[in-house]
Amino acid sequence: MKKRIYIRYRQVCVRLLFATVVLAGIAACTKDVEYQVENEGTIYMAQAYSNVAAVTLYAIDTLQDVHFGASYGGLKYPESDIPVVFEVDAALIDSYNQEFGTNFIAFPQSSYTISGLQSTIRSGRSDSDPLKIAVSAKELSLGVSYMLPVRLVSAGSSPINEALSVSYLRIDSLIRRERDVTAQGTIAVSHENNGGANANEGSLKLVDNNTATKYLTQNYTSGMWFQLTFPTAKALGAYTFTSGNDADTRDPKTWRLEGSNNGTEWTVLDTRTDQVFTSRTQTRRFEFANTDAYTRYRIVVVANNGATLFQMSEWRMIEYY
């Protein structure tokens, strides 16, 4: 027993001695190394990187903020404050469009305000105090690509990275927030399926959010309608139709969308003529200009493609908010 303990003790001592020697060797070989990168101390705009400058704006009335600033390049921090100055240079848009084959136009001056064009990269920090652009989306048009080039023009006595000195703040298009409100309404039709609303192809299938089902009426006549009634008035702005699964002669061809708050007086909101669904169960979207709220929305089918039957897989109503 004593021999075993002695051997283990010697093994532990040897291991500790080996570890001590190795650590001592590492310590002896270690010395301070000062690392430096190519652009150490240069000033640049982080938003000048292409993907960073893409801005998301929503088509809402609330002002939306976009921030920009300057950064200190490298692994260190500035030892003293660095003043940075910017300018908006819309003249850069043309050359950008030519280089990248785009069609951006300048933000209208009425659509934005800038908190300032001067800031500071403070000692011991890598980024300047942020500057803010407040954008009013209601001054912009849907479907238009906008750009606001912001250039870093000076950084005190520090050099500027010219390759990253311009931020092309841009939006490809406004994003409209939307929601499908169909399920909040109650469906009614002028021409029901022979089996009733709950039948396999009854009117309830028109708004069941399932394009694998459909509504079909066997007694189509011009002027038939289907409508949704909501518990509260809504200002809707788009709708979708999904064609049926078989004969295209049953598809809607010409129709109008109407709105009402009493079920008697109707306002025409949208008219479509000679429309074509190029495939079965094809979903098409239709947008219309509307700011008025209605409790009832109905589609009046003026003409289908010639059959004595009418069919549609799905009808959805969309609200922008």
C-alpha positions in Angstrom: 0.0 0.0 0.0 2.8 2.5 0.9 4.6 1.8 -2.4 1.5 2.6 -4.4 1.0 5.9 -2.6 4.6 6.8 -3.2 4.4 6.1 -6.9 1.3 8.2 -7.3 2.9 11.0 -5.3 5.9 11.0 -7.6 3.7 11.0 -10.7 1.8 14.1 -9.4 5.1 15.8 -8.7 6.4 15.1 -12.2 3.3 16.5 -13.7 3.4 19.7 -11.7 7.1 20.1 -12.5 6.3 19.7 -16.3 3.4 22.2 -16.1 5.6 24.7 -14.3 8.3 24.4 -17.0 5.9 24.8 -19.8 4.2 27.9 -18.3 7.6 29.4 -17.6 8.6 28.8 -21.2 5.4 30.4 -22.5 5.9 33.4 -20.2 9.4 33.8 -21.4 8.3 33.8 -25.0 5.4 36.2 -24.6 5.7 39.9 -25.4 3.4 42.7 -26.2 2.3 42.9 -29.9 0.7 46.0 -31.2 -1.8 45.2 -34.0 -2.8 47.7 -36.6 -5.2 47.5 -39.6 -4.8 49.3 -42.9 -7.5 51.9 -42.2 -6.5 52.6 -38.6 -7.7 56.1 -37.6 -9.6 56.8 -40.8 -13.2 58.1 -40.6 -16.0 56.5 -42.6 -19.8 56.1 -42.7 -21.0 52.7 -41.7 -24.2 53.4 -43.7 -22.0 53.6 -46.9 -22.0 49.8 -47.0 -24.7 49.0 -49.6 -26.9 46.8 -47.6 -27.0 49.1 -44.6 -28.3 52.1 -46.5 -31.5 50.3 -47.6 -34.3 52.0 -45.6 -37.7 50.4 -44.8 -40.5 53.0 -44.7 -44.2 52.3 -44.1 -47.1 54.2 -45.8 -48.3 55.7 -42.5 -48.9 59.2 -41.2 -46.5 58.9 -38.3 -43.0 60.3 -38.8 -40.3 57.6 -39.2 -36.7 58.1 -38.2 -33.5 57.2 -40.1 -30.2 57.7 -38.4 -26.7 58.3 -39.8 -23.3 59.2 -38.5 -19.5 58.6 -38.8 -17.2 55.9 -37.3 -13.5 55.7 -36.3 -11.8 52.9 -38.3 -9.4 50.4 -36.9 -8.8 48.7 -33.5 -8.2 51.7 -31.4 -10.2 54.7 -30.2 -9.6 58.4 -30.8 -7.6 60.1 -28.0 -9.5 63.3 -28.5 -12.9 64.4 -29.9 -13.2 64.4 -33.7 -15.8 66.9 -35.2 -17.5 65.5 -38.3 -19.5 67.4 -40.9 -21.9 66.0 -43.5 -23.9 67.4 -46.5 -26.9 66.2 -48.5 -25.8 65.9 -52.2 -28.7 65.0 -54.4 -26.5 65.5 -57.5 -25.0 62.1 -56.8 -28.2 60.3 -57.7 -27.7 60.5 -61.4 -24.3 58.9 -61.3 -25.6 56.2 -59.0 -28.5 55.4 -61.4 -26.1 55.2 -64.3 -23.7 52.9 -62.5 -26.3 50.5 -61.2 -29.1 50.8 -63.7 -31.6 52.1 -61.2 -34.2 54.8 -61.3 -34.0 56.5 -57.9 -35.2 60.1 -57.5 -34.5 62.6 -54.7 -36.6 62.7 -51.6 -38.8 65.7 -51.9 -37.6 68.4 -49.5 -41.0 68.6 -47.9 -40.8 64.9 -47.0 -38.0 65.1 -44.5 -36.2 67.1 -41.8 -32.6 66.6 -40.6 -31.7 67.1 -36.9 -28.3 68.5 -38.0 -25.3 67.9 -40.3 -22.6 68.2 -37.6 -21.7 65.7 -34.9 -18.7 64.4 -32.9 -16.8 61.2 -32.4 -16.0 61.5 -28.8 -12.7 60.5 -27.2 -12.7 56.8 -26.4 -15.6 56.0 -28.6 -15.8 54.5 -32.1 -19.1 56.1 -33.4 -20.3 59.7 -33.5 -23.4 61.0 -31.8 -26.2 59.9 -34.2 -28.0 62.4 -36.4 -31.6 61.9 -37.4 -33.7 62.2 -40.5 -37.4 62.3 -39.8 -39.4 61.2 -42.9 -43.0 61.9 -43.6 -44.2 59.0 -45.8 -47.4 60.8 -46.7 -45.3 63.2 -48.8 -44.0 60.2 -50.9 -45.7 58.2 -53.6 -46.3 54.5 -53.7 -44.2 52.6 -56.2 -41.5 55.3 -56.5 -37.9 54.7 -55.6 -36.4 57.5 -53.5 -32.8 58.3 -52.5 -31.1 60.7 -50.1 -27.3 60.8 -50.5 -25.5 62.0 -47.4 -21.7 62.7 -47.7 -19.1 62.9 -45.0 -17.2 66.1 -46.0 -14.8 66.7 -43.1 -13.5 65.0 -39.9 -11.2 67.5 -38.3 -7.6 66.6 -39.0 -8.4 62.9 -39.4 -8.3 61.3 -42.9 -11.6 60.2 -44.5 -12.1 56.8 -46.2 -13.3 58.1 -49.5 -14.7 54.7 -50.5 -17.0 54.8 -47.6 -17.8 58.5 -47.4 -21.2 58.6 -49.0 -24.4 56.9 -47.6 -27.0 56.4 -50.3 -30.0 56.2 -48.1 -32.7 54.7 -50.2 -36.1 53.1 -50.4 -37.2 50.9 -53.3 -40.9 51.4 -52.4 -43.1 52.3 -49.5 -44.4 49.3 -47.6 -48.1 49.4 -46.7 -49.0 47.5 -43.6 -52.1 45.4 -44.3 -54.4 42.8 -42.8 -57.0 40.5 -44.1 -60.3 41.4 -42.4 -62.6 39.0 -44.3 -63.2 36.7 -41.3 -64.7 39.7 -39.4 -67.5 40.1 -41.9 -70.7 38.1 -42.6 -71.2 36.9 -46.1 -74.5 37.2 -48.1 -75.2 36.5 -51.7 -78.0 37.3 -54.2 -77.7 33.9 -55.9 -77.2 31.0 -53.5 -76.1 27.5 -54.4 -79.0 25.1 -54.9 -77.9 23.2 -51.8 -77.8 26.3 -49.6 -75.0 28.3 -47.9 -73.7 25.3 -46.1 -73.5 23.0 -49.2 -70.3 21.7 -50.5 -70.2 24.6 -53.0 -72.4 27.0 -51.0 -71.6 30.7 -50.4 -69.7 30.1 -47.2 -67.0 28.5 -49.3 -66.4 31.9 -50.9 -64.8 33.3 -47.7 -63.5 30.2 -45.9 -59.8 31.1 -46.6 -59.4 27.8 -48.5 -58.7 28.0 -52.2 -59.3 24.3 -52.6 -63.0 24.9 -52.1 -65.3 27.1 -54.1 -68.7 28.8 -54.3 -70.9 28.0 -57.2 -74.4 29.2 -58.2 -76.3 27.4 -60.9 -78.5 30.4 -61.8 -76.1 33.2 -62.8 -77.7 36.4 -64.1 -76.0 39.7 -64.8 -76.1 41.9 -61.7 -75.8 39.1 -59.2 -73.9 40.2 -56.0 -72.1 38.9 -53.0 -71.3 41.1 -50.0 -69.6 41.2 -46.6 -71.2 43.1 -43.6 -68.9 44.2 -40.8 -69.9 45.0 -37.2 -68.0 48.4 -37.5 -67.2 50.5 -40.5 -63.8 49.9 -42.2 -61.9 51.8 -44.8 -60.6 49.0 -47.0 -58.2 49.4 -49.9 -57.8 46.1 -51.7 -59.3 42.7 -52.4 -58.4 39.4 -54.0 -60.3 36.9 -56.2 -59.2 33.3 -56.7 -60.7 31.6 -59.7 -62.5 28.3 -59.6 -61.0 24.9 -60.3 -62.7 24.1 -63.6 -64.6 25.8 -66.5 -63.2 29.3 -67.1 -66.6 30.3 -68.7 -67.9 30.6 -65.1 -65.2 33.1 -64.1 -66.1 36.8 -63.4 -65.3 39.0 -66.3 -66.7 42.5 -65.5 -67.7 43.7 -62.1 -67.8 46.6 -59.7 -67.0 46.9 -56.0 -69.4 49.1 -53.9 -69.5 50.3 -50.4 -72.5 51.3 -48.2 -73.4 52.1 -44.6 -77.1 51.4 -44.8 -77.5 48.7 -47.5 -79.6 51.0 -49.6 -77.2 53.7 -50.9 -74.1 52.3 -52.5 -70.9 54.1 -53.6 -68.9 52.6 -56.5 -65.3 52.1 -55.3 -63.8 50.0 -58.1 -64.7 48.9 -61.6 -63.0 46.1 -63.6 -63.8 45.2 -67.2 -62.9 42.3 -69.4 -60.7 40.6 -66.8 -59.1 37.2 -67.5 -57.9 34.5 -65.1 -55.1 32.7 -67.0 -55.1 29.6 -64.8 -57.3 27.7 -62.4 -57.3 28.7 -58.7 -55.3 31.8 -59.7 -55.3 34.5 -57.1 -55.4 38.1 -58.4 -55.2 41.2 -56.3 -57.1 44.5 -57.0 -56.3 47.7 -55.2 -58.6 50.8 -55.1 -58.3 54.3 -53.7 -60.5 54.7 -50.7 -60.4 56.6 -47.5 -64.0 56.3 -46.4 -65.2 53.6 -44.0 -68.1 51.4 -44.8 -69.9 48.6 -43.0 -70.9 46.8 -46.2 -68.8 45.9 -49.2 -70.3 44.1 -52.2 -69.2 42.8 -55.6 -71.7 43.2 -58.4 -70.9 40.8 -61.2 -71.9 42.5 -64.5 -70.7 39.6 -66.7 -69.0 36.3 -66.5 -67.4 34.4 -69.5 -70.7 33.2 -70.9 -71.8 30.2 -68.7 -75.2 30.0 -66.9 -73.2 29.2 -63.8 -70.9 31.4 -61.7 -68.0 30.2 -59.6 -65.2 31.5 -57.5 -62.9 29.8 -55.0 -62.1 32.7 -52.7 -62.8 36.4 -52.1 -60.7 38.3 -49.5 -60.9 41.9 -48.3 -57.8 43.8 -47.3 -57.4 46.8 -44.9 -54.4 49.1 -44.8 -53.4 50.5 -41.4 
